[in-house]
Amino acid sequence: MKSKRSYATVMVTGGAGFIGSHVVKRLVKRYPSMRVINVDLLTYAGNLANLASIEDAPNYRFVHADITDTAAMRSLMEEEGVDAVVHLAAESHVDRSILDPDCFARTNVMGTLSLLNAALATWNKRPEGFEGKMFYQISTDEVFGALGAGDAPFCESTPYNPHSPYSASKASADHFVRAYHDTYGLPVVISNCSNNYGPNQFPEKLIPLVINNVRHGRTIPVYGQGLNVRDWLYVGDHAAAIDLILHTAEPGSTYCIGGDNEWRNIDIVKELVRIADQKLGRKAGASEGLITYVADRKGHDLRYAIDATRIRTELGWRPEVDFTTGLALTVEWYLANDKWLDDITSGEYVRYYERMYSGR
C-alpha cells in the first residue's frame, strides 16, 4: 500500500449526479477535517436530493456553477483554497451524444479545459506551487473502443479508439489532462471505469430504466438482440476506488477500474425483470413480455471489459459488493424510492424517452 496524502479542500465537479453524489457523500463522511466543495450546474441528471444526507454537514458546500466558466472556476478555487479537483461533471449518455454531439464537446472537452486552466492559474500563484495538489480526471472504458468476444480486456496501455461522440469527447478530455501534465507539470491522475450501477442513477441508463419500466408496465427497449456485453461495477466500489486513487496514486498515473463481471445486455435485463417482479409480488416472468427488441444504436460497441490488475496490486483495491447482492440492493432501492423516480422521470425525460425509444 502506498503512503496516503491529505487535502484540506477538495472540489468535486458533477457532485449532484450519480457517481458524483456517492463520491461526495463518501468524502464528507470519511474525512470530517476535509472541506468538500460540490460544483454542479444541475442539468437534467443532477439532483440535490441525492445529497440530502450530508447537505447540512459543516465540511460541505454546494456551488451552482458551470464548469465551462473558467473565471468562475478560478475565483472559486482561489476563494476556497482548493487543493484537489475530482472531475466527474460530464454528459455521459451515448444516445444523447448521437443526437447532440455539440453539447458533449462543450461540457466534456471545453469544460475539462476550463478546469485545467483554472487549476493551473490558481496553483501557480501559491507559494508551494503544485506540491500537495491533484487534478483527478474520471474517465470511461468507452475511450478504448470495442472488444471482440475473445479479446483481452482493456488495460492502462490499451490505445484509445473511441467510436461514439460521447467516448470521443471523453478521450479528448483525457488527452488534454495528460498534455497539461507533460507540458506544465500539473499533477494529474486518470481512471477509466467500467459500467456503474446502483442507487441514484438517472433512469436513461439500462438498469434503472428496466426497473422503472417493470414498475410501470412499460415497454423495455433492448438494442439489437441484446448481445452487447458490459462489465458492471457497483457504484460504492467505484467511489472507494476514486477515494483511494485520489489519496495514494502518483501524479501522471492511470488506473483501470472494473468489476471482472461481464454480462450480455439481454441477460441482465431478464435478471432485473425476475428480481423486480419477485419484489413487487408478481408471478415469475410476469413482465418478460415487456421486453421489446429495437433497431440497434449507431456505432454500438460489442463488448467492454476491464483488467483491473494494476489497481488491485499497486493500491490494494478490490470490489466488495458481488453482483447478485448489488442487483438486489439496487432494485430494492429504486422500488423503495418511487417518489424520487417519479420526480425525475417527469417532463423533459419523458419526452426524450418517447423520442428515443418510441420512434416519435
C-alpha positions, 0 to 999 in steps of 0.5 A: 500500500502506498503512503496516503496524502491529505487535502484540506479542500477538495472540489468535486465537479458533477457532485449532484449526479450519480457517481458524483453524489456517492463520491461526495457523500463518501468524502464528507463522511470519511474525512470530517477535517476535509472541506468538500466543495460540490460544483454542479450546474444541475442539468437534467441528471443532477439532483440535490436530493441525492445529497440530502444526507450530508447537505447540512454537514459543516465540511460541505458546500454546494456551488451552482456553477458551470464548469465551462466558466473558467473565471468562475472556476478560478475565483472559486478555487482561489476563494476556497483554497482548493487543493484537489479537483475530482472531475466527474461533471460530464454528459455521459449518455451515448444516445444523447451524444448521437443526437447532440454531439455539440453539447458533449464537446462543450461540457466534456472537452471545453469544460475539462479545459476550463478546469485545467486552466483554472487549476493551473492559474490558481496553483501557480500563484501559491507559494508551494506551487503544485506540491500537495495538489491533484487534478483527478480526471474520471474517465470511461472504458468507452475511450478504448473502443470495442472488444471482440468476444475473445479479446483481452480486456482493456488495460492502462496501455490499451490505445484509445479508439473511441467510436461514439461522440460521447467516448470521443469527447471523453478521450479528448478530455483525457488527452488534454489532462495528460498534455497539461501534465507533460507540458506544465507539470500539473499533477494529474491522475486518470481512471477509466471505469467500467459500467456503474450501477446502483442507487441514484442513477438517472433512469436513461441508463439500462438498469434503472430504466428496466426497473422503472419500466417493470414498475410501470408496465412499460415497454423495455427497449433492448438494442439489437438482440441484446448481445452487447456485453458490459462489465458492471461495477457497483457504484460504492466500489467505484467511489472507494476506488476514486477515494483511494486513487485520489489519496495514494496514486502518483501524479501522471498515473492511470488506473483501470477500474472494473468489476471482472463481471461481464454480462450480455445486455439481454441477460441482465435485463431478464435478471432485473425483470425476475428480481423486480417482479419477485419484489413487487409480488408478481408471478415469475416472468410476469413482465418478460413480455415487456421486453421489446427488441429495437433497431440497434444504436449507431456505432454500438460497441460489442463488448467492454471489459476491464483488467483491473490488475494494476489497481488491485496490486499497486493500491490494494483495491478490490470490489466488495459488493458481488453482483447478485447482492448489488442487483438486489440492493439496487432494485430494492432501492429504486422500488423503495424510492418511487417518489424520487423516480417519479420526480425525475422521470417527469417532463423533459425525460419523458419526452426524450424517452418517447423520442428515443425509444418510441420512434416519435 
